[in-house]
Amino acid sequence: MGKVLQTKISESIEILKSHKSKVDNYKSSKRLDSLLLLKRNDYSRLEDLAIELEISVTTLRRWLNRYKSVGLTTFLKKETRNGPYSIITPEIHEGLKKRLSDPDNPFNGFWDAQNWIQETYGVEVNYKSLWKHITTKLDGRLKIPRKSHIKKDPQTKEAFLKLPTTLAQVRDSLNKDNYDSINLYFQDESRFGLMTLVGSCLSAIGVRPKVHYQHKFANTYLWGSYSPINGDSFVWEINGVDTTIFEHYLEEFSKQNAREYKIIVIDNARFHACQNIEIPDNIYLLRIPPYTPELNLCEQVWQYIKQHGIFIKKLS
């Protein structure tokens, strides 16, 4: 059996009709209908009245409790929202889009974006709604950031980014009778290894499973040069990094398409010192500024290989 209605309506039917003729919004009119039907004693059960008004029982119960606590005048007013908002306004959307597109000023998490909205726009946004908006409308994701050294000089980075000018100068100074083409490469080294890891096991609560484990580690180094212009590459697998290996690497690289003049971008690793090594005639070394590994595109190649486990499969 449904819950019996026991709410007493203090206003007369005439007063309720007078208020209904003056309201200008659907929700207030609907609330007055609930009071009128109760005053007329047309319904004795909460469920029946909710069906007549086409609202849920929970909403009807909330309306009646509010009427009893604040009276008719306040009951008809629009309720002030105390909790966080779930709607992202166009202004906030554009602000989030701009902030998410700035690699130098990322959010530390969705909670940080939530706090930023409150500080910038004075609006408290619901966390779940914000997460859904960022991931679906703005294609935002949590990512591991690239580390940027505090000693990095922005001016030297800007100067290096004028690379096309430098390449043009090198090309114009070449003896074109000695070379058929000129190409740009980014060179780097990276260690690849295998290490025994213990994963998860399924067991009952309170039971700590045991597995056999043998600590084993294997690794090697890849020396690689990759051209963003035509996709050419030259890769060595060798165990170690030092100046002697670097010299031999350049020597072997120079033999690949020997009539191609190779401009190779390298970092400032200690074993890249060129004072006591012989650099082949068809190779020109160009260093990136200190503390700017992100300028070496070869880093992205290593990251892709490690993420997809391409070379690890070979080691295993």
C-alpha positions as CSV (number, residue, x, y, z in Angstrom):
1,M,0.0,0.0,0.0
2,G,1.3,3.5,-0.9
3,K,2.2,6.2,1.5
4,V,-0.9,8.2,2.7
5,L,-0.7,12.0,2.1
6,Q,-0.8,13.9,5.4
7,T,0.4,17.4,4.3
8,K,-2.0,20.1,5.4
9,I,-2.4,23.1,3.0
10,S,-3.1,26.2,5.0
11,E,-4.1,28.5,2.1
12,S,-7.6,28.5,0.6
13,I,-8.4,27.2,-2.9
14,E,-9.1,30.8,-4.0
15,I,-5.7,32.1,-2.8
16,L,-3.9,29.2,-4.6
17,K,-5.8,29.9,-7.8
18,S,-4.9,33.6,-7.5
19,H,-1.2,32.7,-7.3
20,K,-1.5,30.3,-10.2
21,S,-2.9,33.1,-12.4
22,K,0.2,35.2,-11.6
23,V,3.1,32.7,-12.0
24,D,5.0,32.9,-15.3
25,N,7.0,29.7,-15.2
26,Y,6.1,26.0,-15.7
27,K,7.7,24.7,-12.5
28,S,5.9,27.1,-10.2
29,S,2.6,26.3,-11.9
30,K,3.2,22.6,-11.4
31,R,4.0,23.1,-7.8
32,L,0.7,25.1,-7.3
33,D,-1.2,22.2,-9.0
34,S,0.2,19.8,-6.4
35,L,-1.1,22.1,-3.6
36,L,-4.5,22.6,-5.3
37,L,-5.1,18.8,-5.7
38,L,-4.1,18.2,-2.1
39,K,-6.4,21.0,-0.9
40,R,-9.3,19.5,-2.8
41,N,-8.6,16.0,-1.3
42,D,-8.6,14.5,-4.8
43,Y,-5.8,12.1,-3.9
44,S,-4.9,10.2,-0.7
45,R,-1.7,8.5,-1.8
46,L,1.6,10.1,-2.7
47,E,2.1,7.8,-5.7
48,D,-1.2,8.6,-7.3
49,L,-0.6,12.4,-7.0
50,A,2.9,12.0,-8.5
51,I,1.4,10.1,-11.5
52,E,-1.2,12.8,-12.1
53,L,1.5,15.5,-12.0
54,E,3.9,13.4,-14.2
55,I,6.7,13.8,-11.7
56,S,8.6,11.3,-9.5
57,V,7.6,10.5,-6.0
58,T,11.0,11.8,-4.8
59,T,10.4,15.2,-6.4
60,L,6.8,15.4,-5.0
61,R,8.1,14.5,-1.5
62,R,10.8,17.2,-1.8
63,W,8.2,19.8,-2.9
64,L,5.9,19.1,0.0
65,N,8.7,19.1,2.6
66,R,9.9,22.5,1.2
67,Y,6.4,23.9,1.4
68,K,6.0,22.8,5.0
69,S,9.4,24.4,6.0
70,V,9.4,27.7,4.1
71,G,5.7,28.5,3.3
72,L,4.0,29.3,0.0
73,T,5.8,32.5,-1.1
74,T,9.3,31.0,-0.8
75,F,8.1,27.7,-2.1
76,L,7.2,29.3,-5.4
77,K,10.5,31.1,-5.7
78,K,13.4,29.5,-7.7
79,E,15.6,27.5,-5.5
80,T,19.2,28.8,-5.0
81,R,21.8,26.1,-5.9
82,N,24.2,25.4,-3.1
83,G,26.1,22.5,-4.7
84,P,28.6,22.6,-7.6
85,Y,27.4,23.2,-11.1
86,S,27.4,20.4,-13.7
87,I,27.1,22.7,-16.8
88,I,30.2,24.1,-18.5
89,T,29.5,27.5,-20.0
90,P,30.9,28.4,-23.4
91,E,33.2,30.9,-21.7
92,I,34.7,28.2,-19.4
93,H,34.9,25.8,-22.4
94,E,37.0,28.2,-24.4
95,G,39.2,28.9,-21.3
96,L,39.8,25.2,-20.7
97,K,40.5,24.7,-24.4
98,K,43.2,27.4,-24.4
99,R,44.8,26.2,-21.2
100,L,44.9,22.6,-22.3
101,S,46.6,23.6,-25.5
102,D,49.4,25.4,-23.6
103,P,52.3,22.8,-23.1
104,D,54.1,25.2,-20.7
105,N,51.2,25.6,-18.3
106,P,49.4,22.2,-17.9
107,F,46.9,21.3,-15.2
108,N,48.3,18.9,-12.5
109,G,45.0,17.0,-12.7
110,F,41.3,17.3,-13.0
111,W,41.2,18.6,-9.4
112,D,43.6,21.4,-10.5
113,A,41.3,22.3,-13.4
114,Q,38.4,22.4,-11.0
115,N,40.2,24.8,-8.7
116,W,41.3,26.9,-11.7
117,I,37.7,27.4,-12.8
118,Q,36.6,28.4,-9.4
119,E,39.5,30.9,-9.1
120,T,39.1,32.3,-12.6
121,Y,35.4,32.3,-13.1
122,G,34.1,32.1,-9.6
123,V,32.1,29.0,-10.4
124,E,32.3,25.6,-8.6
125,V,31.9,22.9,-11.2
126,N,31.1,19.3,-10.3
127,Y,34.2,17.1,-10.6
128,K,32.5,14.2,-12.5
129,S,30.9,16.7,-15.0
130,L,34.2,18.4,-15.5
131,W,36.0,15.1,-16.1
132,K,33.4,14.1,-18.7
133,H,33.6,17.4,-20.5
134,I,37.4,17.5,-20.7
135,T,37.7,13.9,-21.9
136,T,34.8,13.9,-24.4
137,K,34.5,17.5,-25.6
138,L,38.1,18.6,-25.4
139,D,39.9,15.2,-25.8
140,G,42.0,15.9,-22.7
141,R,44.0,13.1,-21.1
142,L,46.3,12.7,-18.2
143,K,49.9,12.4,-19.6
144,I,53.4,12.1,-18.3
145,P,55.0,15.5,-18.9
146,R,58.3,16.0,-20.6
147,K,60.9,17.3,-18.1
148,S,62.2,20.8,-18.9
149,H,65.5,21.7,-17.2
150,I,65.4,24.9,-15.1
151,K,68.7,26.0,-16.7
152,K,67.4,26.0,-20.2
153,D,67.9,29.3,-22.0
154,P,64.8,30.2,-24.1
155,Q,66.9,32.5,-26.4
156,T,69.3,29.7,-27.5
157,K,66.3,27.5,-28.2
158,E,64.7,30.2,-30.4
159,A,68.0,30.6,-32.2
160,F,68.2,26.9,-32.9
161,L,64.7,26.8,-34.3
162,K,66.0,28.9,-37.2
163,L,67.4,25.7,-38.5
164,P,66.3,26.2,-42.1
165,T,68.5,29.3,-42.4
166,T,71.5,27.2,-41.1
167,L,70.8,24.4,-43.5
168,A,70.6,26.9,-46.4
169,Q,74.0,28.3,-45.5
170,V,75.6,24.9,-45.3
171,R,74.1,23.9,-48.6
172,D,75.4,27.0,-50.4
173,S,78.9,26.4,-49.1
174,L,79.1,22.9,-50.5
175,N,81.1,21.8,-53.5
176,K,78.2,20.4,-55.5
177,D,80.6,18.3,-57.7
178,N,81.3,16.1,-54.7
179,Y,77.7,15.4,-53.6
180,D,74.5,14.4,-55.2
181,S,72.2,15.3,-52.4
182,I,71.9,16.8,-48.9
183,N,69.9,15.4,-46.0
184,L,69.1,16.2,-42.4
185,Y,69.3,13.6,-39.6
186,F,68.6,13.6,-35.8
187,Q,71.0,11.3,-33.9
188,D,70.7,9.8,-30.4
189,E,71.4,6.8,-28.3
190,S,69.2,4.9,-26.0
191,R,69.4,1.9,-23.7
192,F,66.9,-1.0,-24.1
193,G,66.6,-3.6,-21.4
194,L,64.6,-6.5,-19.9
195,M,63.9,-6.7,-16.2
196,T,61.9,-9.3,-14.3
197,L,58.6,-7.8,-13.0
198,V,56.1,-9.4,-10.7
199,G,52.5,-8.9,-11.8
200,S,49.1,-9.4,-10.0
201,C,47.6,-12.8,-8.9
202,L,44.0,-13.7,-8.0
203,S,43.6,-15.0,-4.4
204,A,41.1,-14.9,-1.5
205,I,41.0,-12.0,0.9
206,G,43.7,-12.3,3.5
207,V,45.8,-14.7,1.4
208,R,49.1,-13.4,0.1
209,P,50.1,-15.5,-3.0
210,K,53.6,-16.6,-3.7
211,V,55.4,-17.1,-7.0
212,H,58.8,-18.2,-8.1
213,Y,61.1,-15.3,-9.0
214,Q,64.5,-15.0,-10.6
215,H,66.1,-11.6,-10.8
216,K,67.5,-11.2,-14.3
217,F,68.4,-8.1,-16.3
218,A,69.6,-7.8,-19.9
219,N,70.2,-4.6,-21.9
220,T,71.9,-3.2,-25.0
221,Y,72.2,0.2,-26.7
222,L,70.8,1.4,-30.0
223,W,72.6,4.2,-31.8
224,G,70.3,5.7,-34.4
225,S,70.0,8.5,-36.9
226,Y,66.6,9.3,-38.5
227,S,65.7,11.8,-41.3
228,P,62.4,13.6,-40.9
229,I,62.7,14.7,-44.5
230,N,62.6,11.3,-46.4
231,G,62.6,8.7,-43.6
232,D,66.1,7.4,-44.2
233,S,67.9,6.0,-41.1
234,F,71.0,4.3,-39.9
235,V,70.9,2.2,-36.7
236,W,73.6,0.4,-34.8
237,E,73.1,-2.1,-31.9
238,I,76.1,-2.1,-29.6
239,N,76.7,-2.5,-25.9
240,G,77.9,0.8,-24.6
241,V,78.4,4.5,-25.2
242,D,81.8,6.3,-25.5
243,T,83.7,8.6,-27.9
244,T,85.4,5.7,-29.7
245,I,82.0,4.1,-30.5
246,F,80.7,7.5,-31.7
247,E,83.7,7.9,-34.1
248,H,83.2,4.5,-35.5
249,Y,79.4,5.1,-35.9
250,L,80.0,8.3,-37.9
251,E,82.5,6.5,-40.1
252,E,80.1,3.7,-40.9
253,F,77.2,6.1,-41.4
254,S,79.2,8.1,-43.9
255,K,79.6,5.0,-46.1
256,Q,75.8,4.7,-46.4
257,N,75.0,6.7,-49.6
258,A,78.5,8.2,-49.6
259,R,77.6,11.0,-52.1
260,E,75.0,12.4,-49.7
261,Y,76.0,15.2,-47.5
262,K,74.6,14.5,-44.0
263,I,73.8,17.2,-41.5
264,I,73.4,15.4,-38.2
265,V,71.8,17.0,-35.2
266,I,73.3,15.7,-31.9
267,D,72.9,16.5,-28.2
268,N,75.6,17.6,-25.8
269,A,76.5,14.2,-24.3
270,R,80.1,14.0,-23.1
271,F,81.0,11.2,-25.5
272,H,79.9,13.5,-28.4
273,A,83.1,15.6,-27.9
274,C,84.7,16.1,-31.3
275,Q,88.2,17.4,-30.4
276,N,90.0,14.1,-30.7
277,I,88.0,12.3,-33.3
278,E,88.0,12.4,-37.1
279,I,84.7,13.5,-38.7
280,P,84.1,12.2,-42.2
281,D,84.0,14.9,-45.0
282,N,80.4,14.2,-45.9
283,I,79.1,14.8,-42.3
284,Y,78.3,18.1,-40.6
285,L,77.5,18.0,-36.9
286,L,75.0,20.5,-35.5
287,R,74.4,20.6,-31.7
288,I,71.2,21.4,-30.0
289,P,71.4,24.0,-27.1
290,P,72.1,22.7,-23.6
291,Y,69.2,21.3,-21.6
292,T,66.8,21.0,-24.6
293,P,66.5,17.2,-25.3
294,E,63.0,17.9,-26.7
295,L,64.6,19.5,-29.8
296,N,66.1,16.1,-30.8
297,L,63.4,14.3,-32.7
298,C,65.1,11.0,-32.3
299,E,63.8,11.0,-28.7
300,Q,60.3,10.5,-30.1
301,V,61.5,7.4,-32.1
302,W,62.9,5.8,-28.9
303,Q,59.7,6.6,-27.0
304,Y,57.6,4.9,-29.7
305,I,59.8,1.8,-29.8
306,K,59.7,1.5,-26.0
307,Q,56.0,2.1,-25.7
308,H,55.2,-0.6,-28.3
309,G,57.8,-3.0,-27.1
310,I,59.3,-3.5,-30.6
311,F,62.9,-4.0,-29.6
312,I,62.1,-5.6,-26.2
313,K,60.6,-8.6,-28.1
314,K,63.9,-9.1,-29.8
315,L,65.8,-9.1,-26.5
316,S,63.4,-11.6,-25.0
